[in-house]
Amino acid sequence: MNARFHLPALLSISLVALAACGSMAPKNPTTFFVTSTGSGKGADFGGLAGADKHCQSLADAAGMGQRTWRAYLSTSASSGGTAVNARDRIGSGPWQNVKGEVIATSVDDLHSANNKLTKQTALTEKGGVTNGRGDTPNLHDILTGSLPDGRAASATCNNWTSSGEGSAIVGHHDRMGLNESAEAKSWNSSHPSRGCSPDALKATGGAGLLYCFAIN
């Protein structure tokens, strides 16, 4: 006896199968990126919340909005508040770039000599390579306000609300500087900026870019 299939029923089954496959599709693996743009106001992001929003907005636009993103920034206690450490804001890892390359397996690994953060792995949310030392323009200064261990430094451009006076600690995403010192090669704590304005950040090789980490 030949089986007879009803076309609408077959279509319905196919749609259900496709939906099931879609639900099993892996999430975008990206959990780390360097922002492709700054705030437009130098180091002024409107505080940590604004910096986090900047990371989240870029992630959303790149199709990575299913995760919660945080800016790798510390704030100091200089304004009477409590210091916030960048290392305490970014989750527990591991973190990988848009190509799936793991840059660090944990917070301790990220702040050790074993991390894999370089110019080639510190990709933007779009998968691009950010200009480094030797490129024009040089954009290797990434805002952090942090010490090498990821804890708060004193220079944070008034806790990321200043686009004029002050300075902020920056790191070099390309791990290159004027010499071979640890500071010159530091990804998160190389030197203070000349100021907090776009021009001041540009003067030492920056554009007000951030490191963004997914906390989930």
Secondary structure as UniProt FT lines:
FT   HELIX           7..24
FT   STRAND          32..34
FT   TURN            42..43
FT   HELIX           48..61
FT   TURN            62..63
FT   TURN            65..66
FT   STRAND          69..71
FT   TURN            78..79
FT   HELIX           86..88
FT   STRAND          95..96
FT   TURN            98..99
FT   STRAND          102..104
FT   HELIX           107..110
FT   TURN            113..114
FT   TURN            119..121
FT   STRAND          123..124
FT   TURN            125..126
FT   TURN            133..134
FT   STRAND          141..143
FT   TURN            148..149
FT   HELIX           157..160
FT   STRAND          168..172
FT   TURN            173..174
FT   TURN            182..185
FT   STRAND          191..192
FT   HELIX           198..203
FT   TURN            204..205
FT   STRAND          206..209
FT   STRAND          211..214
//
